Amino acid sequence: MATYKQIHDYVKTTFGVVVKTCHIAHVKHLNGFDMKPAPNRRSEESRVYECPDDKRVMIESAMKHFGMI
């Protein structure tokens, strides 16, 4: 499984866009990955920064590249 840094670097070099780690976490959650509860998370139901649809496609492309999905 690729790290957040590897996904971040792949998206940056391939698409020229910088994504936040919270966007990567949101996409992982949407794709059914088991996530540990973050210590700074305010609520299980809400997110401060949800991933925009255009960046979701890029992150999922990186996840496919690394064989995660």
N, C-alpha and C positions, 0 to 999 in steps of 0.2 A: 504494500500500500504506500502510495506517495505521501510525502509530508506536505504540510501547508506551504512551506517555503518552495518546494518543487513545483507545486501547482501554481503558486504566485509567479515564479520565474518563467514557467512555460507560457502562461497567459500574457505576461509582459513581453516576452520575446516574439511570440507568434502573432499576437493581436495588437501589441503596442498599448495595452490598457493595464492600469494598475488596479487590482481588486483588493478589497479588505479581507482580513481573515474571517470576519463575521459573515461576509458574503459566502465564503467557501464553506463555513460551518452550516449556513442555512441551506445551501445546495446539497450538502451531504445529508442533512436531515430530511430534505425533500425526497432524496433517493433511497431512503430507508436504512441508512447507516446507524448503528447503535452509537449514541453520543453520551459521553459522560456529562453530568451536570456541571456547568461552569460555576465557579465560586462567586463570580460577580454578576450572575444572572439574576435579574429582579423577579421574573415570573416565568413559569414554564410555558404559558400560553402566548406571551407577547415577546416581540423582538424590537430592539431599538432601531436596528438597521436591517431591513429585509433586502434580499438581493434583487436588483432590477432584472427584468426578463432578458434584456440584451446581454448582461454580464453572465446570467445563468447559462446561456448557450455556450459562452466561452469557457466557463469553468467545467461544464459537462464535457466539452471537447477535450480539455486537459485530463479529466478523469478517465475518459475513454482511451486517451493516449497512454496513460499509465496502467490500464487494465483494471481499473477500479469498478467500472460499470460496463 
